[in-house]
Amino acid sequence: TKTVREVLEEVVPKKQLQLKQLKTEHSQAVLGEVKVEHVVGGMRGLKSMLWEASVLDPLEGIRFHGLSIADCQNVLPAAPGGKEIIAESMLWLLLTGKIPTEAETRQLSRQLAEKGELPEYIEKLLDSLPPTLHPMTQLGMGVAALNHESKFQAAYERGIKKNEYWQYALEDSLDLLARLPALAARIYRNVYNPGQPLPKVNKDLDLVGNYANMLGFGDNHDLTEYLRLYIAIHGDHEGGNASAHTSHLVGSTLADPYLSYAAGLYALAGPLHGLANQEVLRWQMQMQKELGDNITHDSIRESLWKTLKSGQVVPGYGHGVLRNPDPRFMALQQFCDTRPSLLQDPIVQLVKKTYEVAPAVLKEHGKTKNPYPNVDAASGCVLYHYGLTQFKYYTVIFGVSRALGCLTQYVWSRALGLPIERPKSLSMDAIEKLIKE
Ligand code: AMX
């Protein structure tokens, strides 16, 4: 059985060659135009970044090295006794482009579990924070402070060659991923269950199995499986989204993986991005309270118009790239469809009913280019059903997940020797001058 590092050692030279060929044979090929609308419109649709692990199609949704979510559900190993994709098999696919065997997956799980405990100074740091500090702020602080351990940073200071960067980047990335469950679970404990003992990392469990256990839900098999699926499919969503792009930009300065990912987490913490899954549940519960027993398609429609007329966005709907229902939303809905207890849950039902009405309302409203649900529309209600009810914590789970994709790209960016990012900006006067020329 090979380790993920050994497989990468085989894949890296091939990818390096592919990039070399692209540079020598096609560097002047045109992929699109840069228009004023790109410069003033958040660069939407501008093809301007290299990102290896996944590509997002507006209609089909995400593909990880060419595999759709359904493909991944068919081929990626699950946990012993489970059915859902686990973080380790997704990480293996993202990093190497290959499907891991059962044995490779278990070995990676063990490798991560063996280094899953937090250094004492991180525990002290987290325990010193006020419980009212948003869990995402705490997560970013913990991740950034872990850079005390960075092997990449230490090696850089020592003076290493550029072609060795990726190996240290990989070590840091695996160390960070290994510790994320203990870090994120300690924040949960400190904020919501102060004083309760935290279980140690169980070396026989997968990453998310341990995470669920440390959150206090280890005996809830269905929630653990949901978290596995959730964390696997939120792992990567190509490079242009705000968290991935931020992490990529910061990494391009050769800041270590910890600092790069901490930066990405603070982009994820914005309500138009990852915080939407906290917002969705808050909004749906408010709707539930207002509608009481009168939850019909008509009353939901009215409620949606109320949100829109008050100038707010409908959280969980719309997307910068997608133009169809998000297949991640569909996969989470499918999880609900196979479990009677979820199907009977009022908030799960409300999310589903909202989906039956919202696209038509948003189309009539006429602003958003994508009237369909994104992943955040569905993710929170299932957590709530299983007793993980503190929705300010939800984006932390997204944060644990997104590390898979951002750290993968960090490794690839170093393996491919990508340069520091430095696009050109223009003032409005400078744009006008260019147009006249
Ligand atoms: N409800 C109401 N209006 C919406 C809307 C929504 N869900 N989505 C987009 N719009 C509006 C925009 O605010 C914009 O209005 P403006 O012209 O007055 O500024 C107009 O429609 C055009 O926007 P767009 O081109 O369709 O979207 P975008 O690419 O600029 O933004 C996104 C994408 C996701 C930020 C936006 O759809 C949104 O705010 N959605 C709600 C928040 C959300 O669910 N975010 C999570 C996204 C997934 C994720 O990152 N986790």
Boltz pocket constraint, residues with backbone or C-beta under 6 A from the ligand:
constraints:
  - pocket:
      binder: B
      contacts: [[A, 44], [A, 241], [A, 271], [A, 272], [A, 273], [A, 274], [A, 276], [A, 308], [A, 312], [A, 313], [A, 314], [A, 315], [A, 316], [A, 317], [A, 318], [A, 319], [A, 320], [A, 321], [A, 367], [A, 368], [A, 369], [A, 370], [A, 374], [A, 375], [A, 376]]
      max_distance: 6.0
